[in-house]
Amino acid sequence: MTGIDPTAEPPAEAHPVGGDAVGATPVSSADYGIDPVEYSPWEFAAKARPRTRETQRLLQEALVVRSDTHLGADVFVSSLASVDCEALSLGDRTYVAAGAYITGTVSLGRDCSVNPYTVIRGDVRIGDATRIGAHTSLLGFNHTMADPTVEFFRQPLVSRGIEIGDDVWIGSHVVVLDGVRVGSRSVLAAGAVATKDVPAGAIVGGNPARFLKWRIHPETDPAAPPASPGISGSLSAGGSTPHIAATPTPGTLNTGIDSATPHEDESAATPSIGGHLRAAATPAEAPPGDATDTDARPRIRGSLRPAATPSAPHTDTTAAAPGTVRAPSDPSADATLRTRLAAFADRARDQAHAVLDRAWDGARYLDRPGVAPTVRAWCDAVEIADVLLTDAPPHADRAMIVARLRGWQDPATGAVAPLDSAGASRPASWADEDAAYHVLAVGYALDLLGSSFPHELRLVSELTPDRVPALVDGLPWQTNAWTAGAWIDAYGTALAWEHNVPAGTSDALFGALARIADPTTGLWGSARESDGLLQPVNGFYRASRGTFAQHGRPLPYPIAVIDTVLTHVEDRRFFARGRLNACNVLDVAHPLWLTRGTGHRSGEVTTVARRLLDAALGMWQDGAGIAFAESPEAGVSTPGLQGTEMWLSIVWYLADLLGASDALGYRPRGVHRPEPRA
């Protein structure tokens, strides 16, 4: 437990008996017993005893020793509270009173109060100026009961998390269950049990909580987002619920607060921490929460702990996980999208031979005419032919391509070196970043052709578990997260191909990655002033693709990943029209697809997917394919094999996020395959 043991005696010099010690502050009888400010923290500045102030200083020092703890200015955490968090953030002037019990991944904004005997557990995020009454429970996790033959405490825990906006008043003895989103400026009356989302500005009460009246009606609140078109009319006499539109508005999300199932427009977003608006996904009603199980330790955000079952498959490889709700869509818009997707795929298939002809120089495949030969060009040709022609590339015999790819592998190291300007292999070395990528490119090209590497991949065959933590820690996560992620991608993919690996190496890699993942962002590495979140997001894609996705394991912090990626995708330096490139778009599309089973912020994910897909579908150039980048400022803007292969995969992922990938009639099977390989 993080903090100070309240039962421990303070140092003797803090309360001398029989006279003052030299230099000690005199202590009166009023200094003994429990200081009332432990239960009334708002009195701390004016009335706290000297010993209480010193205890508070020591307690906060003990808390912030952890790198995943942030305490703002003038925070108070009672020494009589139990705070045992994986990650904790308290904004300025936020206080936690005596008897509170806080565990998991918890974030509160500024000027929040956690009153006596409040319980906050699991994944819980609270905005600014929110007041939480005594004896309230916010339970951001839950038990499962899928198998009636297994005792409850032996079944897995799940966590969808709780999000509470700004300026919310939560009365005493309230219970908020996992998966609930509470909008800003709302009120939860004393004793309410919130099992479904609470709209911004609403007052709810009862068990289960139901709409009572508006504290601030969306139509009259100048600070509120646009009013929901799914809720119309005004409150009738007697405080009844508002009139509900009979037909759900296309593209809206179910708030779920009333049995009549009102719908709220995505633009009526649920505020996140710091007051930024975001549309909240609306999960299905959760099973009853557990307010009494104090010995269970929640599995925060589906986090992977070293002690967790390492072989647990990544949930939901094709659709939203059970218990999540996709935003209803406009049937006519869906039909138009499917028509566009089918036309795009037909055009690509019809021109696949022309694209490959353009890249063939009579002896080998080049990425595009006039450039130097590369190993990757051959691999991209194999992938394009597989996805569009369901066959090997047409210009060379399958056996010849296999022999060439296998022949490039160095028997001594297992590395495939880059080619020189004449097309010959350079000296092989695992210090070469091209060799690292060739683990992916050549490995999957051979796999698609029904073959495999002929020699050991010594990158992992000689990697013992005890060396893994130092290897992971030594990568440049803070300065060049993309490079760090690329190497993890190579190690993870090599583990998928190589069977002669020391026992425990794979688990050591996943344990090390889980250990260094940032609970706040869900990523590895930090944003940089020069390019924002570009490096950590792109590095996350590479690292997670080769490990968690490829091996079918759950991500440490999928909810945080979604939040971070949705922030990054609004950076116009990289995502404005004309500035897109395949790396940057793939590196947000894949993480959003990989985390889609959470249902978190699904409306915003859908909006992003539509926006990026609309751009991608217009990039095909007849007879040439797709360029890596939209413009020279964003990268290579001449169509080539790399750009074509990557954008074909990107289109699939974005279409699948919209539930329409079947209209394409293809599915990536190589480097960018959606299914786990290992």
N, C-alpha and C positions, 0 to 999 in steps of 0.2 A: 504494500500500500504506500502510496506517495503521501508524505506529510509528516506530522509529528504525533507521537503517541501521547494522547491527552492524559493517560494514567501515569506517565513517567514523571518523577520528581524533577523540578527544575534544579539547576546548579545551586549548591549551598549558598554561594555568595549572593544569589538573587533574593533570598529571604532569610537573612541572618536572624538567629534567635538570641535573645539576651543582650542586645546592643547592636549598633551599626558596625559593619565591617568598614575598614579604612576605604574611603572613596565610594562606598555603596550608598544608594538612594534609600533613605528611611522608608520603611514599609509599615503600614498601619494594618489594623485588623480588617479594615475594609478591603484589603488586597486579597484576602483569602476567600475561598468558595468560587463559584462560577460567576464570571463577569457577565452582567446582563446583556452587554453588547454582543455576546455570542449568539443570542437569540434575537437581538434587535440591532443588526449591523449598521443601520442608518445612523445610530448613535455613536459609532466608533470614533469618528473624528473629534467629537466634543467630549465624550465621557469615558473612553477606554482607559483602563488602569495601565500603569507603566509596564507591569508584567505582561498584560495582554498585548500591548504594542510590541514588546520584544518577541513574544511567542509568534505573533503574526508575521513579523519580519523573518524569523527563522523558518516558519512554515512556507512562506512564499519563496524563500531561497531554495528550500528543498524541492518545491514543485518545479521551479524553472530550471533545475539542473537537467531535467529531461528536455531533449531537443524538440519534442513534439508538444511542448506546453508553452502557451503565450498568455501572459497576464498584463492587462493594460494598467493605466495609472489609477491609483486610489481604489484598487480592487480589495475586497475583503473575503477571505475564506475561513470560516470558523474552524478552530482547532477541534471542535466537537463534531464536525462533518466528516464523513467518510468519502474521500475522493480518490478513486483508483482507476484512472483513465488511461487508455491507450494514446489518446490525443485530446488535449483540452485547450480551449481558447476562451478567455474571458475579456470582454471589452472594458473600456474605462468606466470606473464607478459601478461596476457590477459586483454584487455580493452574494455569498452563499452562507446561509445561516446554519446554526447548530442542528444536528440531527439529519441534515440532508445526506443523501446517498447517491453518488454520481459515479457511473462507470461507462466505459465504452469510448466512443468518439463523439465528443460533445463540444459545441461551439455556441457561445452567447455573445451578442453584440454589446454595445454600451448601455449603461443605465438600466440593467436588468436586475431583478431580484429573485432569488431562490429562497423562499421562506422555510421556516423550520419543518423538518421531517418530509421534505419533498424528495421524491425519487426520480432520478433522470438516468435512464440506462439505454445502452445501445447506440445507434447512430442518430443523434438529435442535433438539429441546427436551429438556432433561435436568433431572431433579428434584434433590432435596437429597442430599448425602452419597453420591454415586455415584463410584466409582473406576474409572478407565479405564487399562488396562495399556498398556505401550509397544507401538508398531508396530500399533496397532489402527486400523481404518478404519470410520467411521460415514458412510455415503454417502447423504445425503438427496436424491438426484436420480438420474436415469438417462438413458441414451440410448434413443432409439426405433429401431426397425428395420422400420417398416411397409412401406417401399419398397425392395425388394432391389436395385433399379437405381441407388439413390443411396448414395454412400459414407456410412459411419456418422457421420463428423464433420460432415457437411452436413445430417443429419436433426435434427429438433427434440429438445430436451431436455424431460423431464417431471419433476415433483417432487410426490410425495405426502407427503414428510416422514417423519422418524423421531421417535418419542416414547419416552423412557426415564424410568421412575419414580424413586422415592426408594430410597436404600440398595441400589443395584445394584452388583454386582462384575463388571466386564467384564475378563477376563484379557487377556494379551498376544496379539497377532497375531489378534485377533477381527475379523471383518467383519460389519457389520450393514447390510443393504441397504435401499433406499428403500421406504417404506410400512410398515416393521415397527414394532410397538409392544411395548415391553419392560416388563412389570409390575414393581411395586416389590418389593424384597427378593429379587430373583431373582439367579442367577449364570450367566454365560456363560463356560464353561470355555475355557482357552487354545486358540486355533486354531479356535474355533467359527465357523461361517458361518451367521448367522441370516437366513433368507429368509422366515420367517413369524413371527407374533406369539409372544411368550414370556409364559406366564401368570405372574401374581404369585406369588412364592415358589418357582418352579421352578428346577431346575438343568438346563441343557441343554449339549450339546457335540456335536462332530463336524461333518462337512460332507456334507450340510446338517445344521444343528443339530437334534438330537432330544432328547426328554425323557429324562433320566437318573434323577432322583429329586427328591423335594421337599426344599428347604432348610427351608421352613416350609409344612406342609400347610394348605390353607385351612380344613379342618375343626377344626384345633387351634390356629390362630393367632387370638388374641383381637383383634388389630388388623386382621385381614383382613376384606374385605367378605364377604357371605354366600357360602357355597360354591356352586359351579355345580351345578345339577341335571343337567347333561349329562355330568358326570364322576362316576362312582360307584365304590364299592369302595375298596380300599387297594392299596398297592404290593405286588407279589408278590416272591418271592425273586429275586435276581439283578438288581434295579434295573430291571425292565421297566417299560413304560408302564402307567399306571392303566387299569383296565377302562373301556371307553367304552360309553355307553348306545347301544343299537342305533338308536333313533329320536331325531333331534334334538328337543330341547325347544322348544316353540313360543316365539317371541319371543327366541331366543338368538342369539348371534353366534359365528361360527366363529373359534376361536383359531388354527387352522391350524398348531400347533406339531408335530403328529405326523401321520404318514401315515394313521393311522386316523381322522383328522379329528374330534378332540373338539370339543365345543361348550361355550361358557362363557356363563353368564347375563349379561344386560346389567348386572345389579346388581353383578357381579364386575368392577367398573369398573377401567380403567387409570388410574393416578394421573397427573395433569398437574403442571405446575410448581407448587411450593408445597404439594404434598401433597393438593390437592383432587381428589376422585375424579371420573372421567368415563368413560363407556363408550366404548371405542375401536371405530371402524369397522374391519372386517377386509378389506383389499383382497385381490384375487387374487394369487397368487404372482407376484413380479416377475421380469423377465428378469434374467440375471446382471448384477451391478453392475460398474461400471468402476472398478477400483482403480488404474489406471495413467494415465488421461488427465488430466494435470495442466494442460493448457492450455485445456481446456473450461471455460466459465464457466456454472454452473448457472442455470437460469431459475427463481429461487426462488418457490415457491408459485404458479407460473404467472404471475409478475409481468409487467406490461406496462412495458417500458422504452421511452424515446423512440426507441431504435434498433430496437425490435422492429417486425415487420410490422404496420402500424396497422390493416390491413383484416382481420386474422385473426378469423374468426367466433368468437363465444362458444360453447364446446363444450357439447353435450348440452342441447338445448332441450326434450326431452320425457321423458328417462329417465336413469337413472344411467349415467355414462360407462363405457365398457369398462374392465375391470380393477377395478371396485368390486363389492362384494357387499352386497345389501340384507339386512337381518335377516329370517329366515323369519318368517312371520306365522301366526296361528291361523286356519285356514280358516273356522271358525264365527264368529269375531269379524269377519273380513273380510266374510262374507255379511251379518251384522247391520249393519255399517257401510254396505255398499252399499244395503241396504234403506232405511236411514235417509236416505242421500243422495238416492236416487230419490224418496222420499216428500217430502223437503224441496223438491226441484226441481219436482215435480208440484204441490205446494201453491202455490209461488211463481208458476208459470205459470198455474194456474187463477185466481189472484187478481191477476194483473198489471194487468188492466183496472181492477179496484177500487182498486188502489194509485194508478194514474195518474188515475183519476176524482177521488180524494180531493185530489190536488195541483192539479187544474185549477179555476181560479176563474171560468171562463167566457170569459176573454180570454188567459190565460197560465198557465204552470206555476209554482207556488210550491213551495218545498221541503216545506212542510207548511202546513196551513190557518192563516191569520191572520198569517203572517210577511211581511216585505217582499220584493218581487220581486228576483230575482238572475239573472244570466246563467247561473250554474252550474245552477240548477234546470232550465232548458231542456235543458242538456247532459246532466244526470243522467236526465231523462226519455227522451232519445234513447237513452242507453246501456241503460237498463232495458228499453225496448221492443225494442231489438235483441237482447239476451241472452235475454229470456223469450218474446218474440213473433216474433222474427226479422223485424221490420218497423219502420216509423216509428211514433212515438206516435200514438194514434188520434184525438186531439182537434183536430188541425190538419193541413192538407194538407202533404205532404212539401216541396213547392216553397215554401210559405209559411214553413216553419221554416228552410229553407235561406236564403231571402231575409232573414229576420230576423237570423239569426246572421251572415251576411256583411255585412249593413247596419250591424252594431254595430262593425265594424272601422274605425278611423280611417285614412283614406287617407294622411295625412301621416306618421304614425309606425308604422302597422301594429298598434298596440295596440288591444285591446278593453277599454274602461274599465268599471268597475262601474256599476250602475244606481242612480238616486236612488229615493226612496220612491214616486214616481209611475211608475217603470218606464222613465224616460228615461236616456240615457247621460250620465254625467258627463264632464268634460273628460278627454281621453285623455293618459296619461303613463306612460312606462316606469318611473317611480319608484314606481308603485302595485303592491303585492304581488298584488292581485286581477288586475291586467293580466298579471302574470307567470303566474298559474295559468290564465288564460284561453287562453294559448298551448296548453296541454294540453287543457282542457275543450272549447273551441270548435273547436280544430283536429281533435280526434278525433270530435266530434259531426258536423262537416262531412264528415269522411272516411267515417263510417258511413252518411251520407246520400248519398254519392257525389259530394261537392263538396270545395271547399278554400277557403282564404283568398283573397280577390280582390286584396289588396295586399301589397307587400313587408313582411316583418317586419324593420324596421330595427334591432331588437335585435341581429340577427346580420348583416344584409346590409351593414352599415357597420363590422363588427367585424374589424379586421385582426389577423393572428397576433401581431404585436409587442405588442399591447395586452392579450392574453389573460393572460399570467402575472400582471401587476399586478391585473387584474380578479379573478382567482381568489384571489390572496393578500389582497386587500382585503376579502373577505367575512368576516363575523363568526364564523369557525369555532370560536373558543374560548369565545365568550360566548353565541352563539345559532346552533348548528350547523344547526338545522332551517331557519331563514331562509336561511342560506348554501346549504344543499342545495336549497331551493326555487328559488332563483335559478339554480343550476346546472341543475336540472330544466328550467326555462324555456329557458335557452340551448341545452341539448341537444335539446329538443323542437323549438325554432325551427330548429335546424340540420337536423332531419329534414324539416321542411316547406319551408324556404326553399332555393331552388336558386341564387339569386344571392348567393353567399357568397364572400368573398375566398379564394383558394387558400391552404391551409395552416391556416386558422382551426380547423377541426375537430381536426386533429392537435395543434395547439397546446393546445387545451382538454384533450385526453386526456393529453398530456404533463404539463401543469401539475397535473392531478388525481393522476396517478401519482407525481409528485414530492412532493406534500404528504401523501400517504396515510401513516398511521402503521403501520409494519410489525408493531408489537405488537398493535394492536387491529384492523387492517385498515380503519379508519374515517378520517374527517376530523373533527377536533375532539377535545375532551377531555371526560371526565366532570366533572360539577359536584357540589358538596356538596349542593345543594338537591334535585336530581332524578337523581343518579347518571348512568347511561348513556343516559337518555332522549333528550337532545338529540343526541348524536353518532349514536345508532342511527337515530333518526327522520330526521336529516339525511342519513345514509348512504343510507337508502331513497330519499329524494327525488333526491339527486344521482346515485346509481347507476341508478335507474329511467330517468331522462332521458338518460343517457349510455351507460354500459357495457351495460346491458340493452337499451335501445332501439336502439342502434347495433350490437349483436352483437359486442362486444369483451370480452376476458377481464378480470376484475377483477385489481387489483394483488396483493391478499393474501387470497384466498378462505378459506384455512384459519383465519387469524386472525379473519376476519369471523364465522365459525361460532362460534369460541370466545367472542367478545365477545357475540354475540347470545344464545347459550345462558346466559351469565352474566346478561345484562340481563333475560331472560324469567323469571328467578327473583325479580325485585324485586316483592314483594307490593303495593307502593304502586300498581302499574300492572297487575298480572296476577293478582291474587287475584279470585275470583269476586265479581261485583258491582262491580268496578272497571275492567272492560274497556271500551275504546272502539275504534272502527274504525281510527283512525290508529295507535294503539299496536300493535294486533294485525297490521294490514297491514304495518307497518314492521318486524316480525320475520318474518312469513310469507314476504314476498317475498325478503329476503336469504337466508333458509334455502333457499328454492326455487332461487334464482339460483346458489347454491353447491353444490347437491345432487350435481352430477357428481363432486365430490371424494370422496364416500363418507365424509368425515370425521365421526366421532361420529354416524353415521347412526341408531344405536339411540336416542340422546337426542333427535335431531331428530324421529324418529317419535313418541316419547313426548310431546314438546311439541305436535306437530301434532295428535295424538289429543285431548289435553287441551283445546286451544283450539277444535278443531272441535266437540267435544262441547258446549262452551258456545255456539258460534255457531249450531248447528242448533236450539237451543232458543229463539232470539231472535225468530223470526218472529211477528208479531202479525196476526191475520186482518184482511184488508181494509185494512191500513195499511202493511205491510212491516216494516222493521227500524229501530230507533232507532240513532243514531250511538253512543250509550253505554248501558251497562247501568243506570246510576244517574245522578241529577243531579250527584253528586260527580265523576263521570268525564266529564261533558259533557252534550250535549243528549240527553235520554232519551225524547223523543217521536218516534215513527216518522216518517221523512221520506225524500225521494228520495235525499239524499246518503248517509244511513246504509244504505238499501236497496242502492244501487248498490255501495257499498264492501264491505258484508258478502257480497253475492253473489260478488264477486271473491275475497274472503278465503276463503270456503268452497271455491271452486275450487282455490286455491293449496294450502290445507291438505289437501284431498282428493287432490290430485295428488302431494303429498309422501308420501301413504300408498298411492299407486298405484291410486286408486279414482275419479279425477275423471270417468272415462267414465260412471259411474253417474248423474251429474248431467244429462247430455244437453245441456249448454251449455258454452261456453268464452268468456271475456271477449275482446272484439275492440276495445275502445276504449282509454282511458287506462291501464287495468290489463291490457292484453293481454300474454300471456307471450312471444309471439314478438317478435324485433326488428322495428322498423318501417322503419329506414333501410336 
